[in-house]
Structures are given as C-alpha cells and as structure tokens.
Amino acid sequence: MAEKRDHQRINCAEKCLLYHLNAKYNGSIMNISITGALVSLYGLTPGNILPGDVCSLILSSDPASSLYRYKSRIARVGPKEIGLEILEHEF
C-alpha cells in the first residue's frame, strides 16, 4: 500500500506528556512529522481518549523545561498508541 502522508515521519523514542481533559499521560513519541505524531502512552485506559478529542502534547517528560507544546487532535486510537494531528504550537 502506498504511503498517503504529505510529510516525512521521523522515528524517535523521546519522552512526552499528553494532557487530555483533566488527565496527564506519560509516554514516548514513536514518530513525528510537521503535521502529526504517533505516541505510545503509559497507563492508557481504552475509552478515555477518543478520535476527535483535542489535547496538548509536550515534547518532554518535564513541562517546566520544554518550550515545545502542541495543540493536537486525536486522529486514531490503537491498543497501545494514539495518532495525533498537530494543530498549532502553543506558547
């Protein structure tokens, strides 16, 4: 099957935080591009995060030291990871 993405994904294993509603999830970024990311979250409970939900992704495990915070939309939810569409950079 041909790749349908417009932007190249970069594989990585960097720590991240995902803020969704009133919850904070630790995880790691499996791959990322300018428009999206695939994130593996620790302690993800199925049903808590749904496609279409808006969240914030921080590219660090320490939000105080990170300048990289992205408003995102959940694009898909798998058994161990979620796909994110990056909407905008938040300051």
C-alpha positions in Angstrom: 0.0 0.0 0.0 1.4 3.4 -0.9 2.1 6.0 1.8 -0.5 8.7 1.9 1.3 11.2 4.2 2.3 14.6 2.9 5.2 15.0 5.3 8.0 12.5 6.1 7.9 10.9 9.6 11.0 10.8 11.8 11.3 7.8 14.1 12.3 8.6 17.6 11.8 7.3 21.2 11.7 10.6 23.1 9.6 11.1 26.2 6.5 13.2 26.1 3.4 14.2 28.1 -0.1 14.3 26.8 -2.7 16.5 28.5 -6.3 15.4 27.8 -9.2 16.8 29.7 -8.1 16.7 33.3 -5.6 13.9 32.9 -1.9 13.8 32.2 -0.3 10.8 30.5 3.4 9.9 30.3 4.6 8.3 27.1 7.0 8.3 24.2 6.9 9.6 20.7 7.3 6.8 18.3 7.4 9.0 15.2 6.7 12.6 14.4 6.3 15.0 11.4 5.4 18.6 11.0 1.7 17.7 11.0 1.4 14.6 13.2 2.8 12.2 15.7 2.4 8.6 16.8 2.6 8.4 20.6 2.7 5.4 22.9 1.1 6.3 26.3 1.8 4.5 29.6 -1.4 3.7 31.6 -3.8 4.5 28.7 -7.3 3.3 29.6 -9.3 2.4 26.4 -12.3 4.7 26.1 -10.8 7.7 27.9 -9.4 9.2 24.7 -11.5 9.3 21.6 -10.8 10.3 17.9 -11.7 14.0 17.5 -10.7 14.9 21.1 -8.4 17.9 21.5 -5.3 17.6 23.7 -1.9 19.1 24.3 1.4 17.3 23.5 4.6 18.3 25.3 7.8 17.0 23.8 9.4 16.3 27.1 8.7 14.5 30.4 9.2 17.8 32.2 6.7 20.5 31.1 8.6 23.2 33.0 11.7 22.7 30.9 10.0 22.3 27.5 9.3 25.0 25.0 7.5 22.6 22.7 3.8 22.3 23.4 1.4 21.4 20.6 -2.4 21.7 20.5 -3.4 18.4 18.8 -6.4 16.4 17.8 -6.7 12.6 18.3 -6.7 11.1 14.8 -6.9 7.5 15.8 -6.6 5.3 18.9 -4.9 1.9 18.9 -4.5 -0.7 21.6 -1.1 0.7 22.7 -0.7 4.0 20.8 -2.5 7.1 19.5 -2.2 9.0 16.3 -2.2 12.8 16.7 -2.8 15.6 14.2 -0.8 18.6 15.2 -3.0 21.7 15.0 -0.8 24.5 16.3 2.2 25.4 18.5 1.2 26.7 22.0 3.4 29.1 23.9 
